[in-house]
């Protein structure tokens, strides 16, 4: 059954999705290449998932792809750059303000392997009107492994680099940046040159675009904000 049908059907209850608690039950028909499916409780804890989800996020060091998946918070699997707007979407779902949503997502698997794709989430009611579970489906983009996305362990920016990048993303030129950060014009240009070299781009416009695509700048936030995880 498709995710839209599950979300729209008044007959669907938690037991339809969670009739087994071994981490596999109820998800087999979603085992399609590239399609990750999981059922979350209202605290966004992963209760069960399909094989593709286990493959993406499980810890195979212990010989079991499902190891370390069930019982984890779904938030832990989401890249820091998209956590804040995505959690807002989940909050609206749990508050009953909407039945489902679709959003771009950047997820992080074992050994910090990051990939981008589309996430669709739908609220599932139990015997009461309250949300009893959330069904989540993720499909990675055509380039399934997004090698350009940085993980939280890579602290590539100094504090001043981060503030300059935020200023550039907000549209500030060199002189206003220098005034705001108590730097000379030459000092700002020095740091900008370093940022261009570090992110391997030719100009400021490309710098901002690259920073967003790598997850260094938080999605859905204004004024622009560098994800704290990447600041030394």
Secondary structure as UniProt FT lines:
FT   HELIX           3..8
FT   TURN            10..11
FT   HELIX           14..17
FT   TURN            25..26
FT   HELIX           28..30
FT   TURN            33..34
FT   STRAND          35..40
FT   TURN            42..43
FT   STRAND          45..49
FT   HELIX           51..57
FT   HELIX           60..62
FT   TURN            65..71
FT   HELIX           74..77
FT   HELIX           80..94
FT   TURN            95..96
FT   STRAND          100..108
FT   HELIX           110..112
FT   STRAND          114..125
FT   STRAND          131..140
FT   TURN            147..148
FT   TURN            152..153
FT   HELIX           159..169
FT   TURN            170..171
FT   HELIX           174..181
FT   HELIX           185..199
FT   HELIX           204..214
FT   TURN            219..220
FT   HELIX           228..230
//
